[in-house]
Amino acid sequence: MNLPTSQANNVTTGRIYQEVIRQERAGAYLGKTVQVVPHITDEIKRRMRLLGDSGEYEIVITELGGTVGDIESLPFIEAVRQLRWELGNNDSLVIHLTLVPYLAAAGELKTKPTQHSVKTLLEYGIQPDILVCRTEHHLNADIRKKLALFCNVNINAVIESIDATSIYDVSLLMQKEQLDKTVLAKLKLSTKNEPDLTAWKGFLDKLKHPLHEVQIALVGKYVELPDAYKSIIEAFIHGGATNECKVNLNFVAAEGLTSANVASKLKNMHGVLVAPGFGERGLEGKLEAIRFARENQIPFFGICLGMQCAVIEFGRNVLGLAGANSSEMNPSTEHPVIHLMEEQKGAENTGGTMRLGSYDCELVSGTKAASIYGKTKIKERHRHRYEFNNKYRKQYEAAGMRASGINPENDLVEIIELVDHPFFVAGQFHPELKSTVANPHPLFVSFVSAAKKYAGGLVNN
């Protein structure tokens, strides 16, 4: 949607209960017994109304995760029931996403799971207005009629959501099914204006018909779970399409990288990204990947811990700071080139005291970072506790690693880059969290462009 999100856009069960407990401790309930109904459900409803009450939006979409019948989702479903009653049918609707499985042995789609899930919802007091049916095969007219009849919905409210080759096809498929018009009609909103999807279709055209192809190594410690890097994967899709380039991500386990095998594992790569993460596992492998990219002039991009690893590697292998490390990994290191922020020292609830959210960053004129962004004042999202140790900044910059992005409030280093390298850039923040189809993040766009250039150079050679 190309809209910035905030804490109001995501609500966890933990936050709901934490707020209710805080209110109880503050005496807001006047000593009454705290119960799931009404206290928990009231807090859920309050959270669901937050964005709508701001007056900024006409429609608020709230997704309830999980499956109908899950114990943990019951308070949320009850809150939806209550909210629908309060708002009325013209100001609210329920879309039920359901699976219509295909039994290969019988050669048919089965509607029973959908019928049963709707029946369970009805027992909870909620009648779905629209069914969105996930399916491997097209729904014929008979199946649509059957679902409409047994689930109490209009036949035009039975929406087919067939498996797509790309998640970015889904919006066009939903438009083809007229989901948008069905929703607007049920909410008594105008359906006169057609959405302008020209740019979206242009993106899809570039995504499906790339003119170039690159191999990028994503070095991390969670590579057996690619969803851990979901935002990075999507940001590469955005950056790749902008470059009319297919980005093939090669997941490389950091733990398995050594000085003996790093060349064989990365020699065919056109770019190396060292991913974010916490903890010491895989650190040495990440350092080997960075060293290989630095010494062989391969485009390198580091995110969060990836930036910290770049600093550690440069300190050890260029500056000769033996044992240089992060105080997170080795609290007694002689050279803590990455260290804990002063305000973090002594903090007990470390998850809640991280440097979290959006922070200002000023880019140094004439640097690669300033050229990539095309401006000198930016904001980026953070999630970390450790920082570049400014005691070493002059030493690093004298040797060619430049601090090109600085937080103006506390002088923290946000971006580093190498002066004598075609593309060696790393950020302490998470640029992947701000990348969208309409606005691909410039760091990903530039990194893919550098990888494409490097691949072209290899072909020419």
Helices and strands as residue ranges (DSSP letters): G 7-9, H 13-25, I 36-40, H 41-53, G 71-73, H 74-87, G 89-91, E 95-99, E 102-103, E 108-109, H 112-123, E 130-135, H 141-151, G 155-157, E 158-162, G 167-169, H 170-176, H 179-186, H 198-208, E 212-220, G 226-229, H 230-242, E 245-253, G 254-256, H 262-266, E 271-274, H 283-295, E 300-303, H 305-317, E 325-326, E 336-340, G 342-344, G 350-352, E 355-363, H 368-373, E 377-384, E 386-388, G 390-392, H 393-399, E 401-406, E 413-418, E 424-427, G 431-434, H 442-460
